[in-house]
Amino acid sequence: MSDHTPESPRSEPAPRTPEAAGPEPVPAEAPASGEAGPADIPAEPAGATRPENVAGAPPAGTSRPENVAGAPAGGAAGGPAGDPRPPAGAAVPQPRDTGPQPPKVPAYAQQARPPQPSPWGQPKQTPSELSRLRPVKPGAIPGATLLAVLATGLLSALLLGEGIGLNLLVVAVPAALAAYFAARAAARRLRPWTAVWAVGGLALLVVPALRDAGWPSFLAIVSAFALGSLALHGSRSWLGMFLGSLGLLTSVAESLGWGARGVRDRMAGSRGRWGVVFRSTVVAVVLLIVFGALFASADAAFADVLGSLMPDVSVGDSPWRFFLGVLGLVGALAAAYTAAAPVRWDGLTVRPGKARGRLEWALPLVVLNLLFAAFLAIQLTVLLGGYDKVMAETDLSYAQYAREGFWQLLWATLLTLLVIALALRWAPRGGARDRTLVRGVLGTLCLLTLVVVASALRRMDLYVDAYGLTRLRISVAAVELWLGVVLVLIMAAGAFGAKMLPRAVAASAAVGVLAFGLISPDGLIAEQNVARYDRHHSIDVEYLRGLSADAVPALDALPEPLRSCALEEIQRSLRSSDEPWYATSWGEARARDILGDWDPGYRTRDCSGLGSGDNGSERGDADDQYDPYDPY
């Protein structure tokens, strides 16, 4: 302590704020004027500021910077400005000894300190890509949706185990209703393209009900699934259309929890009502079984009708039916969930390519156009000149010439579409002149490719006339025809805008699959080969024996023994089939009416080699005994 501490008049202490309060001081008697207190703290002069507390926080209302020790920056206690030392003769306050203290860090340093990373890593807090594309979650599952989902699962278990026919359309109707009720509860509006996809998907399911052939039915079922998924998502871009056609699978896992919560909530809120429904259903089923059995035993006609209407359920196929029921229930539930909360696949975008200069972009395409023009000039001269022109120019028969060029032209068409897509990605985008250049060059390429499509179809016509029609040939001809439609749509998009092009291409593919199934490919193959036999007396019976029941009306017009040899396998499969009405196609039912109980008998004993030999066959002629480009 110093004996020369100057006296100063006492002043009232400033009120302490909670921020600057620090620990409460120990009460002590106020010392007399000129004397130091027990803590050796000098008296404060008038107008002076109290020194900071132990925590280093200044009193309220002060904004002076402070040093690490917590003392004022200087000038407030009589020292020079910027000098942190106390004035001469002043007693330095000593902090209480409370043990080791951590170093004081200013507030600005605490805020700027970066967070220390955890040695175990930080979990990612960013939402997943799928949650970003599905921004909303559906509310509680509506009761109508839940009933439609249960009906879909029950019908799937009862009807789909026997085969595919009208039953697939019957199962799809309650699944579509489940999606409709869920979308209406989520306040989604029915847009025109949504209606187009939904109606188109249901129309495609008519193909299995009409045609006995499995391959066009399979194409129709796959296309119906894709259109149904598009109807639920509402995509419009190229990437969105592709992912939207498969996007129903992304809703399966979330839809299960959604449906389980809906069932649990309803069971907890209305236990008594569900008990009444269960008891009523059990009583109704018992009454139907008892009185149905009595009426069936009383009248044979009623027994036949009842047996054809009721599904044939046995214990042996219970696991398979249970699987089909679960599959139908999960599919309908996923469709309803997607309708209530669709994934916005259009949120995924592909960056456009770097625009190229006019010369760099246009020169390769102009050269390609010139090559197309030269090829087509020679092509039209040969094909339009007839058989003699082909023989003089190539030393090949018409059939050989057609066979050698069709597949190459098909690949040329596909590659041209790829070139057009890449050219649009890197096309110059400077202004009106660039747009005119792009439309002119690509429009010319599309027009020349259309002529290539026509040439390929003409070659296929010659090919079929020489060798006959098969499933592979009619399929690739249909694909070539659809590629021509796509080229026309691209040309229309260049003239009127490409906004509707992805949807138009998808719609054209769906229409093509529907038309392909409705024309009955197997029936058309049989008709063409029968007509070819009438002209050339050449037919491949061995191939025709493997067609479906859709070919029966055409093959029934063949003379014996060709008719019996061609229909033997089909008749045998019809006799061994006992499918119910809902799993039987209209083509199979018509074949049963035509053939009846007919038995080919002895007429099929000499079928080996029938229809081939000196007259030629579908797979070859005198110059070429087989077609190496066709495995059928």
C-alpha positions as CSV (number, residue, x, y, z in Angstrom):
1,M,0.0,0.0,0.0
2,S,1.2,3.6,-0.7
3,D,0.9,6.3,1.9
4,H,0.7,9.0,-0.9
5,T,-2.5,8.0,-2.5
6,P,-4.4,11.2,-3.2
7,E,-7.8,11.7,-1.6
8,S,-10.8,12.0,-3.9
9,P,-14.4,12.7,-3.1
10,R,-16.6,9.7,-2.9
11,S,-19.1,9.1,-5.6
12,E,-22.0,6.8,-6.0
13,P,-21.0,3.5,-7.8
14,A,-22.5,3.0,-11.3
15,P,-25.2,0.4,-11.5
16,R,-23.9,-2.9,-12.6
17,T,-25.5,-4.7,-15.5
18,P,-25.8,-8.5,-15.6
19,E,-23.3,-8.7,-18.4
20,A,-20.7,-6.9,-16.5
21,A,-21.6,-8.2,-13.1
22,G,-19.1,-11.0,-12.5
23,P,-18.9,-12.7,-9.1
24,E,-20.4,-10.9,-6.2
25,P,-17.8,-9.0,-4.1
26,V,-17.3,-9.8,-0.4
27,P,-19.1,-7.1,1.7
28,A,-16.6,-4.9,3.6
29,E,-16.8,-1.7,5.6
30,A,-16.2,1.5,3.7
31,P,-12.8,3.0,4.5
32,A,-12.5,6.5,5.7
33,S,-11.3,9.2,3.3
34,G,-7.6,8.8,2.4
35,E,-7.4,5.1,3.7
36,A,-7.4,2.0,1.6
37,G,-10.0,-0.7,2.1
38,P,-9.4,-4.4,2.9
39,A,-8.9,-5.3,-0.8
40,D,-6.4,-2.4,-1.3
41,I,-8.7,-0.8,-3.9
42,P,-8.3,3.0,-4.0
43,A,-11.2,5.4,-3.9
44,E,-12.6,6.5,-7.3
45,P,-12.2,10.1,-8.3
46,A,-15.3,12.0,-9.5
47,G,-16.0,11.2,-13.1
48,A,-13.6,8.3,-13.3
49,T,-14.6,4.9,-14.6
50,R,-14.5,1.8,-12.5
51,P,-11.9,-0.7,-13.5
52,E,-13.2,-3.9,-15.2
53,N,-14.1,-6.9,-13.2
54,V,-12.3,-10.3,-13.2
55,A,-14.2,-11.5,-16.2
56,G,-12.9,-8.6,-18.2
57,A,-16.3,-7.3,-19.4
58,P,-16.6,-3.4,-19.4
59,P,-19.6,-1.8,-17.6
60,A,-22.7,-1.1,-19.6
61,G,-22.6,1.8,-21.9
62,T,-18.8,1.7,-22.5
63,S,-17.3,0.9,-25.9
64,R,-13.6,1.2,-25.1
65,P,-11.4,-1.6,-26.4
66,E,-9.6,-3.5,-23.8
67,N,-6.4,-5.4,-23.6
68,V,-6.0,-9.1,-22.7
69,A,-5.7,-8.4,-19.0
70,G,-9.1,-6.6,-19.1
71,A,-7.8,-3.1,-18.2
72,P,-9.0,0.0,-20.0
73,A,-7.1,1.2,-23.1
74,G,-5.9,4.2,-21.2
75,G,-6.9,7.8,-20.6
76,A,-9.8,7.0,-18.4
77,A,-7.9,6.7,-15.1
78,G,-5.6,9.7,-15.6
79,G,-2.9,8.0,-17.8
80,P,-2.1,9.2,-21.3
81,A,-4.3,8.1,-24.2
82,G,-3.3,4.7,-25.5
83,D,-1.1,4.0,-22.4
84,P,-2.5,1.0,-20.6
85,R,-0.4,1.8,-17.4
86,P,-2.3,3.2,-14.4
87,P,-1.5,6.8,-13.4
88,A,1.5,7.5,-11.1
89,G,0.9,6.7,-7.5
90,A,-2.3,4.8,-8.1
91,A,-2.8,1.4,-6.5
92,V,-3.0,-1.4,-9.0
93,P,-6.0,-3.6,-8.2
94,Q,-5.1,-7.2,-7.6
95,P,-7.5,-10.0,-8.7
96,R,-8.5,-12.6,-6.2
97,D,-6.6,-15.8,-6.4
98,T,-9.2,-18.4,-7.4
99,G,-6.9,-20.9,-9.0
100,P,-5.6,-21.2,-12.6
101,Q,-7.8,-19.3,-15.1
102,P,-8.0,-20.0,-18.9
103,P,-6.7,-17.2,-21.1
104,K,-9.2,-14.6,-22.0
105,V,-10.2,-14.5,-25.7
106,P,-11.9,-11.4,-27.1
107,A,-15.4,-11.8,-28.4
108,Y,-14.4,-11.1,-32.0
109,A,-11.8,-13.9,-31.8
110,Q,-14.4,-16.3,-30.4
111,Q,-16.8,-15.6,-33.3
112,A,-14.1,-16.0,-35.9
113,R,-12.8,-19.2,-34.6
114,P,-13.7,-22.0,-37.1
115,P,-15.5,-25.1,-35.7
116,Q,-13.2,-27.9,-35.0
117,P,-13.9,-31.0,-37.1
118,S,-14.8,-34.2,-35.3
119,P,-12.4,-37.0,-35.7
120,W,-15.3,-39.3,-36.5
121,G,-16.6,-37.1,-39.4
122,Q,-19.7,-35.0,-39.6
123,P,-23.0,-36.5,-40.9
124,K,-24.2,-34.9,-44.1
125,Q,-27.1,-32.6,-43.4
126,T,-28.0,-31.9,-47.1
127,P,-31.2,-33.6,-48.3
128,S,-31.0,-36.4,-50.8
129,E,-31.5,-35.8,-54.5
130,L,-34.8,-37.8,-54.4
131,S,-36.2,-35.7,-51.5
132,R,-35.3,-32.6,-53.4
133,L,-37.2,-33.8,-56.4
134,R,-40.1,-34.9,-54.2
135,P,-40.6,-31.7,-52.3
136,V,-43.9,-32.6,-50.5
137,K,-45.0,-35.6,-48.6
138,P,-48.6,-36.9,-49.0
139,G,-51.1,-36.5,-46.1
140,A,-53.0,-39.4,-44.6
141,I,-54.1,-42.0,-47.1
142,P,-57.7,-41.5,-48.1
143,G,-60.2,-44.3,-47.3
144,A,-61.3,-44.7,-50.9
145,T,-57.6,-45.1,-51.9
146,L,-57.1,-47.7,-49.2
147,L,-60.1,-49.7,-50.3
148,A,-59.1,-49.6,-54.0
149,V,-55.6,-50.8,-53.1
150,L,-57.0,-53.7,-51.1
151,A,-59.3,-54.6,-54.0
152,T,-56.3,-54.6,-56.4
153,G,-54.4,-57.0,-54.2
154,L,-57.4,-59.3,-53.8
155,L,-58.1,-59.4,-57.6
156,S,-54.5,-60.0,-58.3
157,A,-54.4,-63.0,-56.1
158,L,-57.7,-64.4,-57.5
159,L,-57.4,-63.7,-61.2
160,L,-53.7,-63.4,-62.3
161,G,-52.7,-66.9,-61.3
162,E,-54.4,-68.5,-64.3
163,G,-52.7,-66.5,-67.1
164,I,-52.9,-63.2,-68.8
165,G,-56.0,-61.9,-70.6
166,L,-58.9,-59.7,-69.7
167,N,-57.9,-60.2,-66.0
168,L,-55.0,-57.8,-66.4
169,L,-57.3,-55.0,-67.4
170,V,-59.7,-55.9,-64.5
171,V,-56.9,-55.6,-62.0
172,A,-55.6,-52.3,-63.5
173,V,-58.9,-50.5,-63.1
174,P,-59.0,-50.4,-59.2
175,A,-55.2,-49.5,-59.2
176,A,-56.0,-46.5,-61.4
177,L,-58.9,-45.6,-59.1
178,A,-56.6,-45.7,-56.1
179,A,-54.2,-43.3,-57.8
180,Y,-57.1,-41.0,-58.8
181,F,-58.5,-40.8,-55.3
182,A,-55.0,-40.1,-53.9
183,A,-54.4,-37.4,-56.4
184,R,-57.7,-35.7,-55.7
185,A,-57.1,-35.8,-52.0
186,A,-53.7,-34.1,-52.6
187,A,-55.5,-31.4,-54.7
188,R,-53.8,-32.4,-58.0
189,R,-55.6,-31.4,-61.1
190,L,-56.2,-33.7,-64.1
191,R,-54.1,-32.3,-66.9
192,P,-54.6,-33.1,-70.6
193,W,-51.4,-35.1,-71.0
194,T,-52.1,-37.0,-67.8
195,A,-55.4,-38.1,-69.2
196,V,-53.6,-39.1,-72.5
197,W,-51.1,-41.3,-70.7
198,A,-53.7,-42.9,-68.4
199,V,-56.1,-43.7,-71.2
200,G,-53.3,-44.9,-73.4
201,G,-52.0,-47.2,-70.7
202,L,-55.4,-48.8,-70.1
203,A,-55.9,-49.1,-73.9
204,L,-52.6,-51.0,-74.2
205,L,-53.9,-53.6,-71.7
206,V,-56.6,-54.5,-74.2
207,V,-53.9,-56.2,-76.4
208,P,-53.5,-59.2,-74.0
209,A,-57.2,-59.6,-73.9
210,L,-57.5,-59.7,-77.8
211,R,-54.3,-61.5,-78.9
212,D,-53.0,-65.0,-78.0
213,A,-49.4,-64.3,-79.1
214,G,-47.2,-63.5,-76.1
215,W,-44.6,-61.2,-77.7
216,P,-46.9,-58.3,-78.7
217,S,-48.7,-58.7,-75.4
218,F,-45.4,-58.4,-73.6
219,L,-44.6,-55.2,-75.5
220,A,-48.1,-53.8,-74.6
221,I,-47.8,-54.6,-70.9
222,V,-44.3,-52.9,-70.6
223,S,-45.6,-49.9,-72.5
224,A,-48.7,-49.7,-70.3
225,F,-46.5,-49.6,-67.2
226,A,-44.4,-46.8,-68.7
227,L,-47.4,-44.7,-69.7
228,G,-49.0,-45.2,-66.3
229,S,-45.8,-44.0,-64.6
230,L,-45.7,-41.0,-66.9
231,A,-49.3,-40.2,-66.0
232,L,-48.4,-40.1,-62.3
233,H,-45.3,-38.0,-62.6
234,G,-46.2,-35.5,-65.4
235,S,-42.7,-35.2,-66.9
236,R,-42.1,-33.2,-70.1
237,S,-38.3,-33.1,-70.8
238,W,-36.2,-35.8,-72.5
239,L,-34.6,-36.9,-69.2
240,G,-37.8,-36.5,-67.3
241,M,-39.7,-38.7,-69.8
242,F,-37.1,-41.4,-69.6
243,L,-36.9,-41.5,-65.8
244,G,-40.6,-40.8,-65.3
245,S,-41.5,-44.0,-67.3
246,L,-39.5,-46.0,-64.7
247,G,-40.0,-43.7,-61.7
248,L,-42.9,-45.7,-60.1
249,L,-40.2,-48.0,-58.6
250,T,-38.9,-45.1,-56.4
251,S,-42.1,-44.9,-54.5
252,V,-42.4,-48.6,-53.4
253,A,-40.5,-48.3,-50.1
254,E,-42.1,-45.0,-48.9
255,S,-45.6,-46.1,-49.9
256,L,-45.4,-49.1,-47.6
257,G,-45.0,-47.0,-44.5
258,W,-47.7,-44.6,-45.8
259,G,-50.2,-47.4,-46.2
260,A,-49.3,-49.0,-42.8
261,R,-49.8,-45.7,-41.0
262,G,-53.2,-45.2,-42.7
263,V,-54.4,-48.7,-41.7
264,R,-53.1,-48.2,-38.1
265,D,-54.9,-44.9,-37.7
266,R,-58.2,-46.3,-39.0
267,M,-58.0,-49.4,-36.8
268,A,-57.3,-47.3,-33.7
269,G,-60.1,-44.8,-34.4
270,S,-62.9,-47.2,-35.4
271,R,-62.3,-50.6,-33.8
272,G,-66.0,-51.3,-33.4
273,R,-66.9,-50.4,-37.0
274,W,-64.2,-52.6,-38.4
275,G,-65.5,-55.5,-36.3
276,V,-69.0,-55.0,-37.7
277,V,-67.6,-55.0,-41.3
278,F,-65.6,-58.2,-40.6
279,R,-68.5,-60.1,-39.1
280,S,-70.9,-59.0,-41.9
281,T,-68.3,-60.1,-44.6
282,V,-67.9,-63.5,-43.0
283,V,-71.7,-64.0,-42.8
284,A,-72.1,-63.0,-46.5
285,V,-69.4,-65.4,-47.6
286,V,-70.9,-68.3,-45.7
287,L,-74.3,-67.6,-47.2
288,L,-72.9,-67.5,-50.7
289,I,-71.0,-70.7,-50.3
290,V,-74.0,-72.6,-48.8
291,F,-76.7,-71.5,-51.1
292,G,-74.4,-71.4,-54.1
293,A,-73.5,-75.1,-53.5
294,L,-77.2,-75.9,-53.2
295,F,-78.2,-74.2,-56.5
296,A,-75.2,-75.7,-58.3
297,S,-76.3,-79.2,-57.3
298,A,-79.8,-78.5,-58.3
299,D,-79.1,-77.2,-61.8
300,A,-76.2,-78.4,-64.0
301,A,-76.4,-75.2,-66.2
302,F,-76.1,-73.0,-63.2
303,A,-73.2,-75.1,-62.0
304,D,-71.4,-74.6,-65.3
305,V,-71.9,-70.8,-65.3
306,L,-70.9,-70.6,-61.6
307,G,-67.8,-72.7,-62.2
308,S,-66.7,-70.5,-65.2
309,L,-67.2,-67.3,-63.2
310,M,-65.5,-68.3,-60.0
311,P,-61.7,-68.5,-59.8
312,D,-60.2,-72.0,-59.4
313,V,-58.3,-71.6,-56.1
314,S,-56.4,-74.6,-54.8
315,V,-54.0,-75.2,-51.9
316,G,-51.1,-76.1,-54.2
317,D,-50.8,-72.7,-55.9
318,S,-51.4,-70.7,-52.7
319,P,-47.8,-69.4,-52.4
320,W,-48.0,-68.2,-56.0
321,R,-51.3,-66.5,-55.5
322,F,-50.1,-64.9,-52.3
323,F,-47.1,-63.5,-54.2
324,L,-49.4,-62.1,-56.9
325,G,-51.7,-60.5,-54.3
326,V,-48.8,-58.8,-52.6
327,L,-47.4,-57.7,-55.9
328,G,-50.7,-56.1,-56.9
329,L,-51.2,-54.5,-53.5
330,V,-47.7,-53.0,-53.5
331,G,-48.0,-51.8,-57.1
332,A,-51.4,-50.1,-56.4
333,L,-50.1,-48.5,-53.2
334,A,-46.9,-47.2,-55.0
335,A,-49.1,-45.7,-57.7
336,A,-51.3,-44.0,-55.2
337,Y,-48.3,-42.6,-53.3
338,T,-46.8,-41.3,-56.5
339,A,-50.1,-39.7,-57.5
340,A,-50.2,-37.8,-54.2
341,A,-46.5,-36.8,-54.1
342,P,-44.9,-37.2,-57.5
343,V,-41.2,-37.0,-58.2
344,R,-40.4,-34.0,-60.3
345,W,-37.9,-35.6,-62.7
346,D,-37.8,-32.5,-64.8
347,G,-35.7,-31.0,-62.0
348,L,-32.8,-33.0,-63.3
349,T,-31.4,-31.1,-66.3
350,V,-28.6,-31.7,-68.7
351,R,-26.3,-28.9,-69.4
352,P,-26.3,-27.8,-73.0
353,G,-23.1,-28.3,-75.0
354,K,-20.7,-25.6,-75.9
355,A,-21.9,-23.7,-78.9
356,R,-19.6,-24.2,-81.9
357,G,-18.8,-21.8,-84.7
358,R,-20.8,-22.0,-87.9
359,L,-18.1,-23.4,-90.1
360,E,-16.9,-25.9,-87.5
361,W,-20.5,-27.1,-86.9
362,A,-21.9,-27.0,-90.4
363,L,-19.1,-28.5,-92.5
364,P,-19.3,-32.1,-91.3
365,L,-23.1,-32.1,-91.6
366,V,-23.0,-30.7,-95.2
367,V,-20.5,-33.4,-96.2
368,L,-22.9,-36.0,-94.7
369,N,-25.8,-34.6,-96.6
370,L,-23.9,-34.8,-99.9
371,L,-23.0,-38.5,-99.1
372,F,-26.7,-39.2,-98.4
373,A,-27.7,-37.6,-101.7
374,A,-25.2,-39.5,-103.8
375,F,-26.2,-42.8,-102.2
376,L,-29.9,-42.2,-102.6
377,A,-29.5,-41.2,-106.3
378,I,-27.9,-44.6,-107.1
379,Q,-30.4,-46.4,-104.8
380,L,-33.5,-45.0,-106.5
381,T,-32.1,-45.7,-109.9
382,V,-31.6,-49.4,-109.1
383,L,-34.7,-50.1,-107.0
384,L,-37.1,-48.3,-109.4
385,G,-35.5,-49.9,-112.4
386,G,-36.9,-53.3,-111.6
387,Y,-35.5,-56.8,-111.5
388,D,-33.5,-56.5,-114.8
389,K,-31.8,-53.3,-113.6
390,V,-30.8,-55.0,-110.3
391,M,-29.4,-58.0,-112.2
392,A,-27.5,-55.8,-114.6
393,E,-26.0,-53.5,-111.9
394,T,-25.2,-56.0,-109.2
395,D,-25.4,-59.6,-110.5
396,L,-27.7,-60.4,-107.6
397,S,-31.3,-61.5,-107.4
398,Y,-34.0,-59.1,-106.1
399,A,-34.1,-61.0,-102.8
400,Q,-30.4,-61.1,-102.3
401,Y,-30.1,-57.4,-103.1
402,A,-32.8,-56.5,-100.6
403,R,-31.4,-58.8,-97.9
404,E,-27.9,-57.3,-98.1
405,G,-29.0,-53.7,-97.7
406,F,-31.9,-53.6,-95.3
407,W,-30.0,-54.1,-92.1
408,Q,-27.4,-51.5,-93.1
409,L,-30.0,-48.9,-93.9
410,L,-31.7,-49.6,-90.5
411,W,-28.5,-48.9,-88.7
412,A,-27.9,-45.8,-90.8
413,T,-31.3,-44.5,-89.7
414,L,-30.5,-45.0,-86.0
415,L,-27.0,-43.4,-86.4
416,T,-28.5,-40.4,-88.2
417,L,-30.9,-39.8,-85.2
418,L,-27.8,-39.9,-82.9
419,V,-26.0,-37.4,-85.2
420,I,-29.0,-35.1,-85.1
421,A,-29.1,-35.2,-81.3
422,L,-25.4,-34.4,-80.9
423,A,-25.7,-31.7,-83.6
424,L,-28.5,-30.0,-81.7
425,R,-26.4,-30.1,-78.5
426,W,-23.5,-28.2,-80.0
427,A,-25.3,-26.1,-82.5
428,P,-24.4,-22.4,-82.8
429,R,-26.8,-20.2,-80.8
430,G,-25.9,-16.7,-81.8
431,G,-29.2,-15.4,-83.3
432,A,-31.6,-15.7,-86.1
433,R,-29.0,-16.5,-88.7
434,D,-27.7,-19.4,-86.6
435,R,-31.2,-20.7,-86.2
436,T,-31.8,-20.6,-89.9
437,L,-28.5,-22.4,-90.5
438,V,-29.4,-25.2,-88.0
439,R,-32.9,-25.7,-89.4
440,G,-31.6,-25.8,-93.0
441,V,-28.8,-28.3,-92.5
442,L,-30.7,-30.6,-90.1
443,G,-33.9,-30.3,-92.0
444,T,-32.1,-31.5,-95.2
445,L,-30.5,-34.4,-93.3
446,C,-33.9,-35.5,-91.9
447,L,-35.5,-35.3,-95.4
448,L,-32.7,-37.4,-96.9
449,T,-33.0,-39.9,-94.0
450,L,-36.7,-40.2,-94.7
451,V,-35.8,-41.4,-98.2
452,V,-33.4,-43.9,-96.6
453,V,-36.3,-45.2,-94.5
454,A,-38.5,-45.6,-97.6
455,S,-35.7,-47.4,-99.4
456,A,-35.3,-49.8,-96.4
457,L,-39.0,-50.5,-96.3
458,R,-38.9,-51.2,-100.1
459,R,-36.1,-53.6,-99.6
460,M,-38.0,-55.4,-96.8
461,D,-41.0,-55.7,-99.2
462,L,-38.8,-57.5,-101.7
463,Y,-37.3,-59.5,-99.0
464,V,-40.7,-60.8,-97.7
465,D,-41.9,-61.5,-101.2
466,A,-38.9,-63.8,-101.8
467,Y,-38.7,-65.5,-98.4
468,G,-42.0,-64.9,-96.6
469,L,-42.9,-62.9,-93.5
470,T,-41.6,-63.8,-90.1
471,R,-41.8,-62.3,-86.6
472,L,-38.3,-60.8,-86.9
473,R,-39.0,-59.2,-90.3
474,I,-42.3,-57.7,-89.3
475,S,-40.8,-56.4,-86.1
476,V,-37.8,-54.6,-87.7
477,A,-40.1,-53.2,-90.4
478,A,-42.3,-51.8,-87.7
479,V,-39.3,-50.2,-86.0
480,E,-38.1,-48.7,-89.2
481,L,-41.5,-47.2,-89.9
482,W,-41.6,-45.7,-86.4
483,L,-38.2,-44.2,-86.9
484,G,-39.6,-42.5,-90.0
485,V,-42.4,-41.0,-87.8
486,V,-39.8,-39.7,-85.4
487,L,-37.9,-38.0,-88.2
488,V,-41.2,-36.3,-89.3
489,L,-41.7,-35.1,-85.7
490,I,-38.2,-33.7,-85.5
491,M,-38.8,-31.8,-88.7
492,A,-42.1,-30.4,-87.3
493,A,-40.3,-29.4,-84.1
494,G,-37.7,-27.5,-86.2
495,A,-40.6,-25.5,-87.8
496,F,-43.0,-25.0,-84.9
497,G,-40.8,-25.5,-81.7
498,A,-39.4,-28.4,-79.8
499,K,-41.4,-27.9,-76.6
500,M,-43.8,-30.9,-77.3
501,L,-41.2,-33.1,-79.0
502,P,-40.4,-35.5,-76.1
503,R,-44.1,-36.1,-75.4
504,A,-44.9,-36.5,-79.1
505,V,-42.1,-39.1,-79.5
506,A,-43.3,-41.1,-76.5
507,A,-46.9,-40.9,-77.7
508,S,-46.0,-42.1,-81.1
509,A,-44.1,-45.1,-79.6
510,A,-47.2,-46.0,-77.5
511,V,-49.5,-45.7,-80.5
512,G,-47.1,-47.9,-82.5
513,V,-47.1,-50.6,-79.9
514,L,-50.9,-50.5,-79.6
515,A,-51.3,-50.7,-83.4
516,F,-48.8,-53.5,-83.6
517,G,-50.8,-55.5,-81.1
518,L,-54.2,-54.8,-82.7
519,I,-53.2,-55.8,-86.2
520,S,-52.3,-59.3,-84.8
521,P,-48.7,-59.9,-86.0
522,D,-49.1,-63.7,-86.0
523,G,-52.3,-63.5,-88.0
524,L,-50.7,-61.1,-90.5
525,I,-47.7,-63.5,-90.9
526,A,-50.0,-66.4,-91.6
527,E,-52.1,-64.4,-94.1
528,Q,-49.0,-63.3,-96.0
529,N,-47.5,-66.8,-96.2
530,V,-50.8,-68.3,-97.3
531,A,-51.2,-65.6,-100.1
532,R,-47.6,-66.2,-101.1
533,Y,-48.4,-70.0,-101.4
534,D,-51.3,-69.2,-103.7
535,R,-48.9,-67.2,-105.9
536,H,-45.7,-69.2,-105.8
537,H,-46.7,-72.5,-104.3
538,S,-44.0,-72.1,-101.7
539,I,-44.5,-72.2,-97.9
540,D,-42.6,-73.0,-94.8
541,V,-45.0,-75.2,-92.8
542,E,-42.4,-75.9,-90.1
543,Y,-42.3,-72.2,-89.2
544,L,-46.0,-71.8,-89.3
545,R,-46.6,-74.6,-86.9
546,G,-45.0,-72.4,-84.1
547,L,-47.4,-69.5,-84.5
548,S,-50.1,-68.8,-81.9
549,A,-53.8,-69.3,-82.1
550,D,-54.1,-65.8,-83.7
551,A,-53.0,-67.5,-87.0
552,V,-55.7,-70.1,-87.1
553,P,-58.2,-68.1,-89.3
554,A,-55.6,-67.7,-92.1
555,L,-54.1,-71.2,-91.8
556,D,-57.5,-72.8,-91.9
557,A,-57.7,-71.7,-95.6
558,L,-54.7,-73.9,-96.6
559,P,-55.4,-77.1,-98.6
560,E,-54.8,-80.5,-97.0
561,P,-52.5,-81.9,-95.9
562,L,-50.8,-78.4,-95.4
563,R,-53.8,-77.3,-93.2
564,S,-53.5,-80.3,-90.8
565,C,-49.7,-80.0,-90.6
566,A,-49.8,-76.3,-89.9
567,L,-52.6,-76.5,-87.3
568,E,-51.6,-79.7,-85.4
569,E,-49.5,-78.0,-82.8
570,I,-52.0,-75.2,-82.2
571,Q,-54.8,-77.7,-81.8
572,R,-52.8,-79.7,-79.3
573,S,-52.1,-76.7,-77.2
574,L,-55.7,-75.6,-77.2
575,R,-56.9,-79.0,-76.0
576,S,-54.4,-79.1,-73.2
577,S,-55.4,-75.6,-72.0
578,D,-58.1,-75.2,-69.4
579,E,-57.8,-71.5,-68.7
580,P,-60.9,-69.7,-67.4
581,W,-62.7,-67.0,-69.4
582,Y,-60.8,-64.1,-67.7
583,A,-57.4,-65.5,-68.7
584,T,-58.4,-66.5,-72.3
585,S,-57.8,-64.1,-75.2
586,W,-60.3,-63.4,-77.9
587,G,-57.9,-64.9,-80.4
588,E,-57.8,-68.2,-78.5
589,A,-61.6,-68.2,-78.2
590,R,-62.0,-67.7,-81.9
591,A,-59.5,-70.4,-82.7
592,R,-61.5,-72.8,-80.5
593,D,-64.7,-72.0,-82.4
594,I,-63.0,-72.6,-85.8
595,L,-61.3,-75.9,-84.9
596,G,-63.8,-77.3,-82.5
597,D,-63.1,-81.0,-81.8
598,W,-61.3,-81.4,-85.1
599,D,-58.5,-84.0,-85.1
600,P,-55.9,-83.9,-87.8
601,G,-55.4,-87.7,-87.5
602,Y,-53.4,-89.5,-90.2
603,R,-53.0,-86.4,-92.3
604,T,-50.0,-85.2,-90.2
605,R,-47.9,-88.3,-90.7
606,D,-46.1,-87.0,-93.8
607,C,-45.5,-83.3,-92.7
608,S,-41.7,-83.5,-92.8
609,G,-40.3,-81.5,-95.7
610,L,-43.8,-80.5,-96.8
611,G,-43.9,-77.2,-98.6
612,S,-40.2,-77.0,-99.3
613,G,-37.9,-78.7,-101.8
614,D,-38.3,-77.9,-105.5
615,N,-40.8,-75.2,-104.7
616,G,-38.4,-73.4,-102.4
617,S,-39.3,-72.4,-98.8
618,E,-39.5,-69.3,-96.6
619,R,-35.9,-69.7,-95.7
620,G,-34.4,-70.1,-99.1
621,D,-34.8,-70.7,-102.8
622,A,-32.8,-72.4,-105.6
623,D,-29.9,-70.0,-105.2
624,D,-29.9,-69.6,-101.4
625,Q,-31.2,-72.5,-99.2
626,Y,-31.4,-70.4,-96.0
627,D,-31.4,-66.9,-94.8
628,P,-28.4,-66.2,-92.5
629,Y,-29.7,-62.9,-91.4
630,D,-32.9,-64.3,-89.9
631,P,-32.7,-66.8,-87.0
632,Y,-36.4,-67.5,-87.3
